[in-house]
Structure formats: C-alpha cells, structure tokens
C-alpha cells in the first residue's frame, strides 16, 4: 500500500476546490459527487453528476476533477457521469441550502 494512500476524505477535501462556475459552488457542497472508489494503487474512480445533463461546462468540470485528483497523487482517474438519480437542490450541503434560503 502506498505511503501516501488516498482516502475518500482526502479526495472529498480536494474536490472542494473544483467549482461549478455556473452555480459558483464546489462539486462536493453541491452534492454532485455520488461515489468515490480508491484502490491500493491510488487509482480513483468517481461517480458524479452535473446540475443538468445539458450543462455547458460539464466537460470542464470533469477535467477539473481529473486534474485535481492527479495533483493530489492519484495514478489514474476515471470519472463517470450519471444522471440517475438526477441532481436536485436537496442534494446540496444542508448549510449551503440554508444560506441560500432553500
């Protein structure tokens, strides 16, 4: 096992730097990250969604996720997009929803 083993917590913390520029919030707080898998070789698989299937910035957000995880020390990064279940504001961090009056 690598000495600098990535964990779900480290990955989530790093992904808080990846912003959905249309909304102005990070992908973790928005609830866009559905699942994180890390193997013993620091290969990471992310299952995530976007706020809408037609998000014009989707490719850039996915690229930002991949880049951020490589910077963190991931060997290989696979990002799978899904829209099942579709994103809704209820998936956002409760503190963010409260601050936005949702």
C-alpha positions in Angstrom: 0.0 0.0 0.0 1.4 3.4 -0.9 2.6 5.6 2.0 0.6 8.5 0.6 -2.6 6.4 0.2 -5.5 8.5 -0.9 -8.7 8.2 1.2 -12.3 9.2 0.4 -11.9 12.0 3.0 -8.7 13.4 1.3 -10.4 13.2 -2.1 -13.6 15.0 -0.9 -11.5 17.7 0.6 -9.5 18.2 -2.6 -12.7 18.2 -4.7 -14.0 21.2 -2.6 -11.6 23.2 -4.9 -13.5 22.2 -8.0 -16.1 24.8 -8.7 -19.3 24.5 -10.8 -18.8 28.0 -12.3 -22.4 28.5 -13.3 -23.6 28.0 -9.7 -20.4 29.3 -8.0 -20.2 26.4 -5.5 -17.9 23.4 -5.3 -18.9 20.0 -6.5 -18.9 18.4 -3.0 -21.1 21.0 -1.4 -23.5 20.8 -4.4 -23.8 17.0 -3.8 -22.5 16.2 -7.3 -20.2 13.5 -6.1 -22.1 10.3 -5.7 -19.4 7.7 -5.1 -15.6 7.6 -4.6 -13.6 4.4 -5.0 -9.8 4.2 -4.4 -7.7 1.1 -4.9 -4.4 0.1 -3.3 -2.5 1.8 -6.2 -4.2 5.2 -5.7 -6.3 4.7 -8.8 -9.5 6.7 -8.3 -13.0 6.2 -9.8 -15.5 9.0 -9.3 -19.2 8.6 -10.0 -20.7 12.1 -10.3 -23.4 14.1 -11.8 -23.9 17.6 -13.0 -26.7 20.0 -12.1 -28.2 19.4 -15.5 -27.4 16.9 -18.4 -27.1 19.9 -20.7 -24.5 21.7 -18.5 -22.3 23.6 -21.0 -19.4 23.5 -18.5 -19.7 19.7 -17.9 -16.5 18.8 -19.7 -14.5 21.5 -17.9 -15.8 20.4 -14.5 -14.9 16.7 -15.3 -11.4 17.9 -16.4 -11.0 19.9 -13.2 -11.9 16.8 -11.1 -9.4 14.7 -13.0 -6.6 17.4 -12.7 -7.2 18.0 -9.0 -7.0 14.3 -8.2 -3.8 13.8 -10.2 -2.3 16.8 -8.3 -3.4 15.0 -5.1 -1.4 11.9 -6.1 -3.9 9.7 -7.9 -2.2 7.5 -10.5 -5.2 7.0 -12.7 -8.6 8.9 -12.5 -11.8 7.7 -14.1 -14.8 10.0 -13.9 -18.2 8.5 -14.8 -21.1 10.8 -15.3 -24.6 9.7 -14.4 -27.9 11.4 -14.2 -29.6 8.6 -12.2 -30.7 9.9 -9.8 -30.9 13.4 -11.3 -29.4 16.2 -9.3 -31.7 18.3 -7.2 -31.1 21.1 -4.6 -31.9 18.6 -1.8 -28.5 17.0 -2.5 -26.7 20.2 -1.5 -24.9 20.5 1.8 -27.7 21.5 4.3 -25.7 24.5 5.5 -25.4 25.8 1.9 -29.1 25.3 1.3 -29.9 27.2 4.5 -27.6 30.0 3.5 -29.3 30.2 0.1 -32.8 30.1 1.6 -33.6 26.7 0.0 
